[in-house]
Amino acid sequence: MWPKPTWQGLCVADAFASGDDCGIGGAIYFPAGSCSWLSLPMTGKDFKQLQIPMHEALQKDISALEALAQIAYIAVNSFPGFFFSSMSR
């Protein structure tokens, strides 16, 4: 058995928070040169509507936002038709 070759692309995910504003995003750069990305701005009200407990100063929850950015990026790229068709409803 041979080990799988190392993938030559690049994947990144990140989050920011300032006061009541935050955002998540990510990008994947494919070896062939194409790029796919995600960017989603949010506020504390968005989390309240979903009954997700967060601090009023969202910077205190930055580690959760960083994890959310990674999960969201994987989900959007794994199931693109589901997310984009749901957003248009």
Backbone as a ProteinNet text record, in pm:
[ID]
protein_1_A
[PRIMARY]
MWPKPTWQGLCVADAFASGDDCGIGGAIYFPAGSCSWLSLPMTGKDFKQLQIPMHEALQKDISALEALAQIAYIAVNSFPGFFFSSMSR
[TERTIARY]
83.2	0	88.8	49.8	122.3	41.9	110	35	-25.5	-137.5	-201.3	-109.1	-104.7	-22.2	-79.8	6.1	-36.8	-109.7	-226	-303.2	-231	-222.2	-144.7	-225.8	-353.9	-437.5	-422.8	-505.3	-501.7	-644.7	-675.4	-805.9	-785.7	-868	-861	-1002.5	-1018.7	-1145.1	-1109.5	-1193	-1162.9	-1292.1	-1281.7	-1395.6	-1345.9	-1437.3	-1404.9	-1522.4	-1496.6	-1602.9	-1561.6	-1657.3	-1636.1	-1770.4	-1780.4	-1907.2	-2016.6	-2124.5	-2239.9	-2230.8	-2125.4	-2107.9	-2004.3	-2027.2	-1929.2	-1946	-1857.9	-1866.8	-1778.2	-1814.5	-1733.8	-1707.5	-1603.4	-1571.3	-1466.4	-1443.5	-1343.2	-1318.8	-1208.8	-1175.2	-1098.6	-1113	-1035.1	-974.3	-844.4	-770	-730	-778.7	-751	-619.4	-549.7	-421.7	-431.3	-544.9	-560.8	-573.5	-586.8	-592.2	-728.2	-833.1	-964.6	-977.7	-1074.3	-1095.6	-1245.2	-1283.1	-1421	-1419.1	-1519.2	-1515.6	-1654.4	-1658.1	-1780.3	-1757.8	-1855.6	-1849	-1988.7	-2002.7	-2133.9	-2124	-2173.5	-2177.4	-2299.1	-2284.3	-2393	-2389.6	-2496.8	-2502.4	-2550.9	-2544.7	-2594	-2740.6	-2818.9	-2962.2	-2984.5	-2894.5	-2907.5	-2898.3	-2806.4	-2791.6	-2909.7	-2958.9	-3074.5	-3197.5	-3220.7	-3336.2	-3329.3	-3208.8	-3190.7	-3176.2	-3190.6	-3178.2	-3041.9	-2937.6	-2800	-2741.1	-2706.2	-2654.3	-2513.9	-2501	-2372.9	-2360.2	-2237.1	-2213.5	-2256.6	-2289.6	-2323.1	-2201.4	-2084.4	-1958.5	-1912.9	-1940	-1916.9	-1770.1	-1677	-1536	-1508.8	-1590.9	-1574.8	-1604.7	-1674.4	-1709.7	-1632.5	-1517.2	-1445.8	-1406.2	-1374.5	-1337.2	-1455.7	-1576.7	-1696.1	-1719.2	-1695.3	-1712	-1608.9	-1485.8	-1381.5	-1422.3	-1474	-1520	-1638.3	-1730.4	-1845.6	-1801	-1699.5	-1647.9	-1598.2	-1526.3	-1475.3	-1587.9	-1683	-1796.4	-1881.8	-1909.9	-1991.7	-1924.6	-1795.6	-1726.8	-1732.7	-1711.1	-1719.3	-1861	-1963.1	-2102.3	-2140.8	-2106.7	-2143.6	-2077	-1953	-1884.2	-1923.5	-1974.9	-2020.6	-2162.6	-2246.5	-2386.8	-2428.2	-2365.9	-2393	-2537.7	-2601.3	-2738.1	-2835.2	-2813.8	-2902.5	-2899	-2780.8	-2767.9	-2812.7	-2776.9	-2813.1	-2961.4	-3022.6	-3165.9	-3244.3	-3194.5	-3262.1	-3257.9	-3150.9	-3136.3	-3230.4	-3270.3	-3356	-3503.9	-3540.5	-3681.5	-3736.6
-116.2	0	124	220.4	346.3	455.1	544.9	654.7	745.2	806.4	899.4	1019.4	1072.9	1192.4	1312.5	1402.6	1523.4	1613.9	1665.4	1755.7	1888.6	1947.6	2068.9	2197.9	2188	2306.7	2369.6	2469.6	2541.6	2569.2	2540.1	2569.1	2660.3	2763.4	2853.4	2888	2909	2955.7	3054.2	3156.6	3258.2	3321.9	3392.4	3464.7	3596.1	3692.4	3817.6	3854.6	3934.5	3984.6	4119.5	4209.7	4343.1	4392.6	4401.9	4442.4	4342.8	4390.8	4308.3	4252.6	4285.6	4239.4	4128.5	4035.1	3929.3	3877.4	3791.1	3729.6	3607.1	3517.8	3398.1	3389.4	3319	3302.8	3195.4	3165.3	3066.1	3064	3002.7	2990.5	2861.6	2808	2692.3	2724.1	2707.6	2731.8	2596.5	2565.9	2438.3	2444.4	2331.9	2330.8	2381.4	2365	2409.2	2561.5	2631.4	2776.4	2836.6	2755.8	2812.4	2830.3	2911.5	2943.4	2942.3	2891.3	2893.3	2955.1	3040.7	3107.1	3126.4	3158.9	3180.4	3300.3	3389	3502.9	3528.2	3534.6	3552.7	3649.8	3774.4	3867.5	3838.5	3858.1	3832.2	3935.6	3938.9	4022.4	3936.7	3992.3	3920.7	3884	3967.6	3939.5	3808.6	3777.2	3652.6	3531.1	3536.8	3425.6	3420.2	3536.6	3542.1	3479.1	3510.9	3455.5	3303.8	3249.6	3104.4	3042.7	3125.2	3082.6	3018.9	3080.4	3037.2	3136.1	3089.3	3182	3231.5	3363.6	3427.1	3550.1	3592.2	3716	3835.1	3945.8	4066.7	4117.2	4106.1	4136.3	4006.1	3991.3	3863.8	3821.4	3913.8	3877.9	3773.2	3773.2	3674.2	3532.5	3520.8	3390.1	3361.2	3423.9	3411.5	3266.8	3187	3048.2	2970.5	2999.3	2934.3	2981.4	3109.8	3161.9	3102.9	3083.1	3020.4	2877.2	2803.8	2666.8	2668.3	2763.2	2775.4	2803.6	2886.3	2917	2790.6	2707.1	2583.5	2487	2472.1	2382.3	2432.5	2562.1	2618.6	2601.3	2620.9	2607.9	2464.2	2368.6	2227.5	2194.6	2241	2211.6	2271.7	2397.5	2463.8	2395.8	2353.6	2288.7	2142.9	2081.1	1942.5	1932.6	2032.2	2031	2165.8	2211.3	2346.5	2368.9	2272.1	2289.3	2311	2245	2258.1	2399.1	2452.5	2583.4	2696.3	2692.7	2802.4	2800.4	2682.3	2678	2716.5	2685.4	2722.3	2873	2938.5	3081.3	3160.6	3103.2	3176.6	3165.9	3086.1	3067.2	3185.1
0	0	0	-81.4	-89.2	-19.2	48	110.5	4.3	38.8	-54	-74.8	-197.3	-218.4	-143	-103.3	-33.5	-130.6	-87.9	-172.2	-179.1	-296.1	-316.4	-304.8	-272.9	-259.5	-121.5	-96	30.7	76.1	203	262.3	382.9	394.3	509.5	555.8	685.2	742.2	852.6	870.4	969.7	1019.1	1129.2	1185.9	1244.6	1255	1323.2	1411.8	1512.2	1599.4	1654	1657.1	1712.2	1765.8	1896.5	1956	1924	1862.9	1828.7	1686.4	1613.9	1475.7	1468.9	1378.9	1356.9	1214.6	1176.1	1044.8	1037.9	949	925.5	776.2	742.3	601.3	581.2	455.6	422.5	273.3	235.5	93.8	71.8	-48.1	-89.4	-224.7	-231.2	-354.5	-411	-530.5	-593.5	-669.9	-681.8	-751.8	-896.2	-959.7	-1099	-1110.1	-995.9	-998.8	-965.3	-956.8	-924.1	-772.6	-734.3	-592.5	-564.2	-449.5	-402.5	-263.4	-232.1	-102.5	-44.5	84.2	160.1	251.7	262	353.2	407.8	539.8	601.6	718.9	703	815.5	903.5	1035.8	1130.3	1242.8	1320.7	1441.1	1557.5	1676.8	1794.3	1782.7	1712.9	1694.1	1618.6	1523.6	1448	1540.2	1635.4	1729.5	1825.5	1869	1959.3	1894.2	1766.6	1694.6	1688	1681.6	1676.2	1815.6	1919.1	2058.6	2087.3	2030.6	2056	2155.9	2275.8	2376.5	2340	2327.7	2297.3	2386.1	2410.1	2484.5	2399.2	2465.4	2389.4	2313.5	2374.6	2305.3	2239.8	2111.9	2043.9	2041	2066.5	2070.5	2178.7	2284.3	2391.5	2342.9	2230.6	2174.3	2045.2	2027.3	1900.1	1869.4	1970.6	1942.9	1884.7	1933.2	1876.7	1733.1	1707	1571.5	1476	1524.2	1441.6	1404	1502.2	1474.4	1378.2	1397.5	1308.3	1164.9	1148.9	1014.6	945.8	1018.2	959.5	925.4	1015.5	991.7	875.9	873.6	766.2	631	626.3	498.9	447.8	536.3	496.7	450.1	523.4	488.5	354	332.7	206.8	87.9	103.7	-7.6	-25	78.7	67.8	13.1	43.5	3.4	-54.8	-163.9	-214	-258.4	-319.8	-365.9	-252.2	-140.5	-25.2	31.6	53.6	116.8	26.3	-98.6	-186.5	-221	-233.8	-262	-137	-17	108	127.9	87.9	107.4	17.3	-94.1	-188.1	-154.7	-55.2	-18.3	56.1
[MASK]
+++++++++++++++++++++++++++++++++++++++++++++++++++++++++++++++++++++++++++++++++++++++++

